[in-house]
Amino acid sequence: MAVAMLRGAAAAAARRWGPVAGRGKAVGTRGCHGVARRREWVPPAGRDSGIVAYNSRSRSKEPLVLATEGVATCSYVKFDIIRRIMTRFFGIEVIMVMGITDIDDKIIKRANEMNISPLALARIYEEDFKQDMAALKVLPPTVYMRVTDNIPQIISFIKTIIDSGQAYATSQGNVYFDVKSWGKRYGVLTTIHPDTQDEAVDTDKRHSKDFALWKAAKPQELSWTSPWGKGRPGWHIECSTISSAVFGKQLDIHTGGIDLAFPHHENEIAQCEVYHQCEQWGNYFLHSGHLHVKGSQEKMSKSLKNYITIKDFLKKFSSDQFRMFCLRSRYSSAVEFSDESMDDAKHLLQAISSFIRDANAYIKGQLVCDPVREDILWERLANTKVTVKAAFADDFDTSRAVAAIMDLIHHGNRQLKAVTKDAGSPRSSVVYGTIISYIEGFFNALGMSFGERQVAVGGDNSAVLSNVLDELVRFRTKVRHYALALPEEAAEAVPMEGATGAKGPKEEQKEKRQQLMRERKPLLEACDSLRGDLAAFGIHIKDRAAVSTWEMVEGGQAKQQTEEKS
């Protein structure tokens, strides 16, 4: 069984963060049996996954060997794609744990400005983050673990490092990792070891490279009791403790943005190799490239104020369009973001949708063309499957895989040229049906959707679709309420006392009501028919006395809207 673990800050609004992938049982791996003084990468023992990945630890491509049946890694969209590739194309089981940093300097500062507790603010960030990930169709983890729920484990982890002689406590109540004492073993991921940039050089440090494991509490700051006084964990120790608590002594894969390689991942390696007394913690390190704003060498980040929020982004583009944008480049490469690059992704999606629509029309007999060379299409499909698998096995090369899919579509389109006269030639529905199934399955496996529903709404723009459904349900509700409503005179009519002979007001109103019901019955039937038709597409309308609601299940996530009675 394989597992993966992702660490992070609450909603990434508080700090950039990257994922960590780990494994459960120590089976056939080089274990933690002594502290060999070496920096060289040691190829692990275990099962070859059939994938070759660039390993930042060895600085080269290496066969991905897993201790057990497999492991996957995930993060935001880029690493979510890798997780899906490993699961759907290589049959590797994934269990993921996400660590949430719910206390740090930025959260405390912002909470003080808002006059709320840091933990309350962290929960807001966390829920906002989860909603954003769901909107981007990022698969959720198996379980979330918050730093504040693991303070005792963190304290115990720090005590073990101090006892080993690789950390020291100061008179001010801080605890630091002694980088100098770790010698040449520090610097696994970096050739040059610069002074840590994100840590102030405090006077109670022995060396400038030393980094904080425990920070002494400041006045009016949230803190916990420890052997060194009140305080809270440093940044790097959180991930080491949580990953070790869940996965034990050994990790197969550790992932994150390239900016996290140093100092964060470097410091995690040092902490864990001391704690577990092992020669190699983390067999593979996969790092993704930065997202750059067009015309700038700066990465897109909150600290540089050159970012766009996910919610704002999804008002203009869809999650599928962003995934296609990510698929067109290697996960490890820096990518330039612009409206033009997003338009390119959008046009690719439209081309795919157009082919699926035409192929479906051909299968249904709505598109007439010359006889199809089935042998050529079957051969192209077989070659595409081989190319896609080989591309994914080569460091998750999604750009080459997508190019293979587009080449298949090109050859499929070449034979779908409409003709004005039907020559009575047999149609080759099976081969086109198989191609459609493969293409839709390919993108579905990577977290995208195609087919008639997407084409109908112009590229699966979730914001537009939601608004359209709102208006549709609102209009249907008005029609339904009109069909069910009685005229005021029917509701207010009172029979006249002593009336005899001719039909009284009560009988007349009853007949009028029955006539109105007969006249308006087609409206109610049309409302019911619409509800049934939409249900076939996964959109469910529920009628109540004064409210109609709709719910759409997409990618495992349910979204519900309510339309009040007009």
C-alpha positions as CSV (number, residue, x, y, z in Angstrom):
1,M,0.0,0.0,0.0
2,A,1.3,3.4,-0.9
3,V,0.8,6.7,0.9
4,A,1.5,10.4,0.3
5,M,1.7,13.4,2.6
6,L,1.3,17.1,1.9
7,R,2.4,19.8,4.2
8,G,1.3,23.4,4.0
9,A,0.1,26.6,5.5
10,A,-3.5,27.4,6.2
11,A,-4.9,28.2,2.8
12,A,-1.5,29.2,1.4
13,A,-2.7,32.7,2.3
14,A,-0.3,32.7,5.2
15,R,2.7,31.2,3.5
16,R,3.8,29.4,0.4
17,W,3.9,25.7,1.0
18,G,4.7,22.5,-0.8
19,P,3.8,18.8,-0.6
20,V,5.5,15.9,0.9
21,A,4.9,12.3,-0.2
22,G,5.7,9.5,2.0
23,R,5.1,5.8,2.5
24,G,3.8,3.6,5.3
25,K,5.6,0.4,6.0
26,A,9.4,0.0,5.9
27,V,9.6,-2.9,3.6
28,G,12.9,-3.7,1.9
29,T,14.3,-0.2,2.0
30,R,17.6,1.0,3.2
31,G,16.7,1.7,6.8
32,C,17.8,4.1,9.5
33,H,20.7,2.0,11.0
34,G,23.4,4.5,11.9
35,V,24.5,7.8,10.6
36,A,26.8,7.4,7.6
37,R,28.5,10.6,6.8
38,R,27.6,10.9,3.1
39,R,25.8,13.1,0.7
40,E,25.5,10.7,-2.2
41,W,22.1,9.4,-3.2
42,V,21.5,5.8,-2.3
43,P,19.2,4.0,-4.8
44,P,16.4,2.4,-2.7
45,A,15.5,-1.3,-2.8
46,G,11.9,-2.2,-3.6
47,R,9.5,-2.3,-6.6
48,D,10.3,-0.5,-9.8
49,S,7.2,1.6,-10.7
50,G,8.1,1.8,-14.4
51,I,8.5,5.6,-14.1
52,V,11.7,7.6,-14.4
53,A,11.6,11.0,-12.5
54,Y,14.1,13.8,-12.1
55,N,15.3,13.6,-8.5
56,S,16.6,16.8,-7.0
57,R,18.5,14.8,-4.4
58,S,20.6,13.0,-7.0
59,R,20.4,15.8,-9.6
60,S,19.5,13.4,-12.3
61,K,16.7,11.2,-13.7
62,E,16.3,8.0,-11.7
63,P,14.0,5.0,-11.9
64,L,11.2,5.5,-9.4
65,V,11.6,2.5,-7.0
66,L,9.0,2.2,-4.3
67,A,9.3,0.2,-1.1
68,T,5.8,-1.1,-1.3
69,E,3.1,-1.3,-4.1
70,G,3.5,2.4,-4.9
71,V,3.2,6.0,-3.8
72,A,1.8,9.1,-5.4
73,T,2.5,12.8,-4.8
74,C,0.1,15.8,-5.1
75,S,0.0,19.5,-4.5
76,Y,-1.9,22.1,-6.3
77,V,-2.8,21.4,-9.9
78,K,0.6,20.3,-11.2
79,F,1.2,17.7,-8.5
80,D,-2.4,16.7,-8.5
81,I,-1.9,15.8,-12.2
82,I,1.2,13.7,-11.2
83,R,-0.9,12.0,-8.5
84,R,-3.6,11.1,-11.0
85,I,-1.0,9.8,-13.5
86,M,0.5,7.5,-11.0
87,T,-2.9,6.3,-9.9
88,R,-4.8,6.0,-13.2
89,F,-2.0,5.1,-15.6
90,F,0.4,3.1,-13.4
91,G,-2.1,1.6,-10.9
92,I,-0.3,3.0,-7.8
93,E,-2.5,3.3,-4.8
94,V,-2.5,6.7,-3.0
95,I,-3.2,7.6,0.6
96,M,-2.5,11.2,1.2
97,V,-2.2,13.2,4.5
98,M,-2.1,17.0,4.3
99,G,-0.4,18.9,7.1
100,I,-1.9,22.3,7.8
101,T,0.3,25.0,9.3
102,D,-2.3,26.8,11.4
103,I,0.1,29.0,13.5
104,D,3.0,31.1,12.2
105,D,4.2,34.7,12.2
106,K,2.0,35.9,9.3
107,I,-1.2,34.4,10.8
108,I,-0.4,35.9,14.2
109,K,0.2,39.4,12.7
110,R,-2.9,39.3,10.5
111,A,-5.1,38.0,13.4
112,N,-3.9,40.9,15.6
113,E,-4.8,43.4,12.9
114,M,-8.3,41.8,12.6
115,N,-8.6,41.5,16.4
116,I,-9.5,37.8,16.3
117,S,-7.7,34.7,17.6
118,P,-4.9,33.2,15.3
119,L,-6.6,29.8,15.4
120,A,-9.9,31.3,14.3
121,L,-8.2,33.1,11.4
122,A,-6.3,29.9,10.5
123,R,-9.6,28.0,10.2
124,I,-11.0,30.7,7.9
125,Y,-7.8,30.4,5.7
126,E,-8.1,26.6,5.8
127,E,-11.7,26.4,4.7
128,D,-11.0,29.0,2.0
129,F,-8.1,27.0,0.7
130,K,-10.2,23.8,0.6
131,Q,-12.9,25.5,-1.4
132,D,-10.3,26.8,-3.8
133,M,-8.8,23.3,-4.3
134,A,-12.2,21.8,-4.9
135,A,-12.9,24.5,-7.5
136,L,-9.6,23.6,-9.2
137,K,-10.6,19.9,-9.0
138,V,-7.6,19.0,-6.9
139,L,-8.3,15.7,-5.2
140,P,-8.7,16.0,-1.5
141,P,-6.3,14.2,0.9
142,T,-7.3,11.2,2.9
143,V,-6.9,13.1,6.1
144,Y,-5.8,16.6,7.3
145,M,-3.4,17.1,10.2
146,R,-3.0,20.5,11.8
147,V,0.2,21.6,13.5
148,T,-1.6,22.8,16.6
149,D,-3.0,19.3,17.1
150,N,0.5,17.8,17.1
151,I,2.4,20.1,19.6
152,P,3.3,17.3,22.0
153,Q,4.8,15.2,19.2
154,I,6.8,18.2,17.9
155,I,8.2,18.9,21.4
156,S,9.2,15.2,21.6
157,F,10.8,15.4,18.2
158,I,12.9,18.4,19.2
159,K,14.0,16.8,22.5
160,T,15.4,13.8,20.5
161,I,17.4,16.1,18.2
162,I,18.8,18.0,21.3
163,D,19.7,14.7,22.9
164,S,21.6,13.6,19.8
165,G,23.8,16.7,20.0
166,Q,22.5,18.4,16.9
167,A,20.4,21.1,18.5
168,Y,20.7,23.4,21.4
169,A,18.5,25.6,23.6
170,T,19.3,29.2,24.5
171,S,18.8,31.2,27.6
172,Q,16.1,33.1,25.8
173,G,14.0,30.0,25.3
174,N,14.7,29.4,21.7
175,V,15.9,26.0,20.2
176,Y,18.1,25.9,17.1
177,F,19.4,23.1,14.9
178,D,23.2,23.2,15.0
179,V,24.0,23.1,11.2
180,K,27.8,23.2,11.8
181,S,27.6,20.0,13.9
182,W,25.9,18.2,11.0
183,G,28.9,19.0,8.8
184,K,29.0,17.8,5.1
185,R,25.7,16.1,5.5
186,Y,24.0,19.5,5.3
187,G,23.6,20.6,1.7
188,V,22.0,17.6,0.1
189,L,19.9,19.6,-2.3
190,T,22.1,22.6,-2.8
191,T,25.7,22.8,-4.1
192,I,26.3,26.1,-2.3
193,H,24.9,26.6,1.2
194,P,24.0,30.3,1.7
195,D,23.0,31.7,5.0
196,T,19.3,31.1,5.7
197,Q,17.4,34.0,4.3
198,D,14.1,33.6,6.0
199,E,15.5,33.5,9.5
200,A,16.8,36.6,11.3
201,V,20.4,36.2,12.6
202,D,19.5,36.5,16.3
203,T,22.2,37.0,19.0
204,D,21.4,33.8,20.7
205,K,22.3,31.7,17.6
206,R,25.7,30.0,17.5
207,H,25.9,30.3,13.8
208,S,24.1,32.3,11.1
209,K,23.0,29.1,9.3
210,D,21.3,27.6,12.4
211,F,17.5,27.5,12.1
212,A,14.8,27.6,14.7
213,L,13.1,24.4,16.0
214,W,11.3,26.2,18.8
215,K,10.6,29.9,19.1
216,A,10.2,31.6,22.5
217,A,6.9,33.2,23.0
218,K,6.5,37.0,22.5
219,P,4.2,39.0,24.7
220,Q,0.5,38.4,24.0
221,E,1.3,35.7,21.5
222,L,-0.3,32.2,21.4
223,S,2.1,29.7,22.9
224,W,2.5,26.3,24.4
225,T,4.5,25.1,27.5
226,S,7.7,23.2,26.7
227,P,10.9,22.2,28.5
228,W,12.5,25.4,27.2
229,G,9.7,27.7,28.2
230,K,6.5,28.9,26.5
231,G,6.8,29.1,22.7
232,R,5.7,27.6,19.4
233,P,7.3,25.4,16.7
234,G,9.6,26.7,14.0
235,W,8.5,26.3,10.4
236,H,10.6,23.3,9.3
237,I,10.1,21.1,12.3
238,E,6.3,20.9,11.7
239,C,6.6,18.9,8.5
240,S,9.3,16.6,9.8
241,T,7.3,15.7,12.8
242,I,3.9,15.2,11.0
243,S,5.5,13.1,8.2
244,S,7.4,11.0,10.7
245,A,4.3,10.6,12.9
246,V,2.2,9.3,10.0
247,F,4.8,7.5,7.8
248,G,7.6,6.5,10.1
249,K,11.3,6.5,9.3
250,Q,11.3,6.6,5.5
251,L,9.7,8.5,2.7
252,D,9.6,7.5,-1.0
253,I,8.8,10.9,-2.5
254,H,9.0,14.5,-1.3
255,T,7.6,17.3,-3.5
256,G,7.2,21.0,-3.6
257,G,8.0,24.2,-5.4
258,I,11.7,24.7,-6.3
259,D,11.8,27.6,-3.9
260,L,11.2,25.2,-1.1
261,A,14.3,23.1,-1.9
262,F,16.4,25.5,0.2
263,P,16.1,26.0,3.1
264,H,12.9,24.2,3.8
265,H,13.5,20.7,2.3
266,E,17.2,20.9,3.2
267,N,16.3,21.5,6.8
268,E,13.7,18.8,6.8
269,I,16.3,16.3,5.6
270,A,18.7,17.3,8.4
271,Q,16.1,17.1,11.1
272,C,14.7,13.7,10.1
273,E,18.1,12.1,9.5
274,V,19.1,13.1,13.0
275,Y,15.8,12.0,14.5
276,H,15.7,8.7,12.8
277,Q,19.5,8.1,12.8
278,C,19.3,7.2,9.1
279,E,21.5,7.7,6.1
280,Q,18.8,8.8,3.7
281,W,15.4,10.3,4.6
282,G,13.4,10.9,1.4
283,N,14.5,8.8,-1.6
284,Y,13.1,11.2,-4.2
285,F,12.6,14.9,-4.3
286,L,10.4,16.3,-7.1
287,H,10.3,20.1,-7.5
288,S,8.0,22.1,-9.7
289,G,9.0,25.3,-11.5
290,H,7.7,28.8,-10.7
291,L,4.7,30.4,-12.3
292,H,5.9,33.7,-13.9
293,V,3.9,36.7,-14.9
294,K,4.4,37.4,-18.6
295,G,7.4,39.8,-19.3
296,S,8.8,39.3,-15.8
297,Q,11.4,37.1,-14.3
298,E,9.6,37.3,-11.0
299,K,7.5,34.4,-9.8
300,M,3.9,34.9,-9.1
301,S,3.5,35.2,-5.3
302,K,1.5,36.9,-2.7
303,S,4.5,38.6,-1.1
304,L,5.3,40.3,-4.5
305,K,1.7,41.4,-4.9
306,N,1.7,40.2,-8.5
307,Y,-0.8,37.3,-8.1
308,I,-4.4,36.7,-9.0
309,T,-6.6,34.8,-6.5
310,I,-8.2,31.5,-7.5
311,K,-11.7,32.9,-7.2
312,D,-10.9,35.8,-9.5
313,F,-9.1,33.6,-11.9
314,L,-12.2,31.3,-12.2
315,K,-14.4,34.2,-13.0
316,K,-12.5,34.5,-16.3
317,F,-11.2,31.0,-17.0
318,S,-12.3,27.5,-16.1
319,S,-10.5,24.8,-14.0
320,D,-10.1,22.7,-17.2
321,Q,-8.5,25.6,-19.0
322,F,-5.9,26.0,-16.2
323,R,-5.2,22.2,-16.2
324,M,-4.6,22.3,-20.0
325,F,-2.3,25.3,-19.4
326,C,-0.4,23.1,-16.9
327,L,-0.4,20.0,-19.1
328,R,1.4,21.9,-21.9
329,S,4.6,22.2,-20.0
330,R,6.7,19.9,-17.8
331,Y,5.9,20.2,-14.1
332,S,9.6,21.0,-13.3
333,S,9.7,23.9,-15.8
334,A,9.0,27.6,-15.1
335,V,5.8,28.6,-16.8
336,E,4.8,32.1,-18.1
337,F,1.2,33.0,-17.3
338,S,-0.7,35.4,-19.6
339,D,-4.0,35.8,-21.2
340,E,-2.4,34.6,-24.4
341,S,-1.2,31.4,-22.9
342,M,-4.6,30.8,-21.3
343,D,-6.3,31.5,-24.7
344,D,-4.0,28.9,-26.3
345,A,-5.2,26.3,-23.7
346,K,-8.8,27.3,-24.3
347,H,-8.4,26.8,-28.1
348,L,-7.0,23.4,-27.5
349,L,-10.0,22.4,-25.4
350,Q,-12.3,23.8,-28.1
351,A,-10.5,21.7,-30.7
352,I,-10.9,18.6,-28.6
353,S,-14.6,19.3,-28.0
354,S,-15.2,20.0,-31.6
355,F,-13.7,16.6,-32.6
356,I,-15.8,14.8,-30.0
357,R,-18.9,16.5,-31.2
358,D,-18.2,15.7,-34.9
359,A,-17.2,12.1,-34.1
360,N,-20.4,11.6,-32.1
361,A,-22.4,13.1,-35.0
362,Y,-20.7,10.6,-37.4
363,I,-21.6,7.7,-35.0
364,K,-25.2,8.8,-34.9
365,G,-25.4,9.1,-38.7
366,Q,-25.8,12.9,-38.6
367,L,-22.5,13.4,-40.4
368,V,-22.0,11.7,-43.8
369,C,-18.5,11.3,-45.1
370,D,-16.5,9.1,-47.5
371,P,-15.5,5.6,-46.4
372,V,-13.1,5.7,-43.4
373,R,-9.7,3.9,-43.4
374,E,-10.3,2.0,-40.1
375,D,-6.9,0.3,-40.3
376,I,-5.1,3.6,-40.2
377,L,-7.2,4.9,-37.2
378,W,-6.8,1.7,-35.2
379,E,-3.0,1.9,-35.8
380,R,-2.9,5.5,-34.8
381,L,-4.9,4.8,-31.6
382,A,-2.6,2.0,-30.6
383,N,0.5,4.1,-31.2
384,T,-1.0,7.0,-29.2
385,K,-1.6,4.7,-26.2
386,V,2.1,3.6,-26.3
387,T,3.3,7.2,-26.7
388,V,1.2,8.5,-23.9
389,K,2.4,5.8,-21.5
390,A,6.0,6.3,-22.5
391,A,5.7,10.1,-22.0
392,F,4.2,9.7,-18.5
393,A,6.9,7.2,-17.6
394,D,9.5,9.8,-18.6
395,D,9.3,12.2,-15.7
396,F,5.6,12.7,-16.2
397,D,6.0,14.5,-19.6
398,T,2.4,15.7,-20.0
399,S,3.3,18.0,-22.9
400,R,4.4,15.0,-25.0
401,A,1.3,13.1,-24.0
402,V,-1.1,15.9,-25.0
403,A,0.7,16.3,-28.3
404,A,0.1,12.6,-29.0
405,I,-3.6,13.1,-28.2
406,M,-3.8,16.1,-30.5
407,D,-2.1,14.1,-33.3
408,L,-4.7,11.4,-33.0
409,I,-7.4,14.0,-33.2
410,H,-5.8,15.5,-36.3
411,H,-5.9,12.1,-38.1
412,G,-9.4,11.4,-36.9
413,N,-10.6,14.8,-38.3
414,R,-8.9,14.2,-41.7
415,Q,-11.4,11.3,-42.3
416,L,-14.5,13.2,-41.1
417,K,-14.8,15.4,-44.1
418,A,-18.5,15.8,-44.8
419,V,-19.9,15.0,-48.3
420,T,-23.2,16.2,-49.8
421,K,-24.3,12.7,-51.0
422,D,-24.5,9.5,-49.1
423,A,-22.9,6.8,-51.2
424,G,-24.3,4.1,-49.0
425,S,-20.9,3.3,-47.7
426,P,-20.7,1.4,-44.3
427,R,-19.9,3.7,-41.4
428,S,-17.0,2.9,-39.0
429,S,-18.7,3.8,-35.8
430,V,-16.8,1.4,-33.6
431,V,-13.3,2.9,-34.2
432,Y,-14.6,6.5,-33.6
433,G,-16.4,5.4,-30.5
434,T,-13.2,3.8,-29.2
435,I,-11.2,6.9,-30.0
436,I,-13.8,9.1,-28.2
437,S,-13.8,6.8,-25.2
438,Y,-9.9,6.9,-25.0
439,I,-9.7,10.7,-25.3
440,E,-12.4,11.3,-22.8
441,G,-10.9,8.8,-20.4
442,F,-7.4,10.3,-20.8
443,F,-8.6,13.8,-19.8
444,N,-11.0,12.5,-17.1
445,A,-8.1,10.7,-15.5
446,L,-6.3,14.0,-15.3
447,G,-9.2,15.8,-13.7
448,M,-10.9,17.3,-16.8
449,S,-14.2,16.7,-18.5
450,F,-15.4,16.6,-22.1
451,G,-18.6,15.7,-24.0
452,E,-21.8,17.3,-25.0
453,R,-22.5,19.0,-21.6
454,Q,-19.1,20.8,-21.7
455,V,-19.5,21.9,-25.3
456,A,-23.0,23.2,-24.7
457,V,-21.8,25.7,-22.1
458,G,-18.7,26.8,-24.0
459,G,-15.7,25.2,-22.4
460,D,-17.1,24.1,-19.0
461,N,-17.0,27.6,-17.5
462,S,-18.3,26.8,-14.1
463,A,-19.2,30.4,-13.3
464,V,-21.2,30.9,-16.5
465,L,-22.9,27.5,-16.0
466,S,-23.9,28.4,-12.5
467,N,-25.4,31.7,-13.5
468,V,-27.3,30.0,-16.4
469,L,-28.7,27.4,-14.1
470,D,-29.7,30.0,-11.6
471,E,-31.8,31.8,-14.3
472,L,-33.2,28.6,-15.7
473,V,-34.4,27.4,-12.2
474,R,-35.7,30.9,-11.4
475,F,-37.8,31.0,-14.6
476,R,-39.0,27.4,-14.1
477,T,-40.0,28.3,-10.6
478,K,-42.1,31.2,-11.8
479,V,-43.8,29.1,-14.4
480,R,-44.5,26.3,-11.9
481,H,-45.9,28.7,-9.3
482,Y,-48.2,30.3,-11.9
483,A,-49.5,26.9,-13.0
484,L,-50.3,25.9,-9.4
485,A,-51.8,29.3,-8.2
486,L,-55.5,29.8,-7.9
487,P,-57.2,33.1,-8.9
488,E,-58.0,35.3,-5.9
489,E,-61.7,35.0,-6.4
490,A,-61.5,31.2,-6.3
491,A,-59.7,31.4,-3.0
492,E,-61.9,34.1,-1.5
493,A,-65.3,33.0,-2.9
494,V,-68.0,32.3,-0.2
495,P,-71.3,30.5,-1.1
496,M,-74.4,32.8,-0.8
497,E,-76.7,31.8,2.0
498,G,-80.0,30.2,0.8
499,A,-79.0,29.8,-2.8
500,T,-80.9,27.1,-4.6
501,G,-81.7,25.8,-8.0
502,A,-79.0,27.1,-10.3
503,K,-75.3,26.3,-9.7
504,G,-74.1,28.2,-6.7
505,P,-70.8,30.1,-6.5
506,K,-69.1,27.1,-4.9
507,E,-69.8,24.8,-7.7
508,E,-68.9,27.4,-10.3
509,Q,-65.6,28.1,-8.7
510,K,-64.9,24.3,-8.5
511,E,-65.5,24.0,-12.3
512,K,-63.4,27.0,-13.0
513,R,-60.6,25.6,-10.9
514,Q,-60.8,22.3,-12.8
515,Q,-60.7,24.1,-16.1
516,L,-57.7,26.1,-15.1
517,M,-55.9,23.0,-14.0
518,R,-56.6,21.3,-17.3
519,E,-55.3,24.4,-19.2
520,R,-52.2,24.7,-17.0
521,K,-51.4,21.0,-16.9
522,P,-49.1,21.2,-19.9
523,L,-47.0,23.8,-18.1
524,L,-46.5,21.5,-15.1
525,E,-45.7,18.7,-17.4
526,A,-43.1,20.8,-19.2
527,C,-41.6,21.7,-15.8
528,D,-41.4,18.0,-14.8
529,S,-40.0,17.1,-18.2
530,L,-37.2,19.8,-17.9
531,R,-36.4,18.5,-14.4
532,G,-36.1,14.9,-15.8
533,D,-33.9,16.0,-18.7
534,L,-31.5,17.9,-16.5
535,A,-31.3,15.0,-14.1
536,A,-29.8,12.9,-16.9
537,F,-26.9,15.4,-17.0
538,G,-26.4,15.2,-13.2
539,I,-28.3,18.4,-12.5
540,H,-31.1,17.8,-9.9
541,I,-33.9,20.2,-9.2
542,K,-35.9,19.8,-6.0
543,D,-39.3,21.5,-5.7
544,R,-40.6,22.6,-2.4
545,A,-43.5,24.8,-1.3
546,A,-41.8,28.2,-1.8
547,V,-38.3,27.2,-2.9
548,S,-36.7,25.4,-5.8
549,T,-33.1,24.2,-5.4
550,W,-30.6,22.7,-7.9
551,E,-27.6,20.5,-7.3
552,M,-24.9,19.4,-9.7
553,V,-22.4,16.7,-9.0
554,E,-19.2,17.3,-10.8
555,G,-15.8,15.7,-10.1
556,G,-17.1,14.3,-6.9
557,Q,-18.0,17.7,-5.5
558,A,-21.7,18.7,-5.0
559,K,-22.7,22.3,-5.6
560,Q,-26.1,23.6,-4.5
561,Q,-28.0,26.8,-5.2
562,T,-31.3,28.0,-3.9
563,E,-33.9,30.2,-5.7
564,E,-36.4,31.9,-3.4
565,K,-39.9,32.3,-4.4
566,S,-40.4,35.5,-6.5
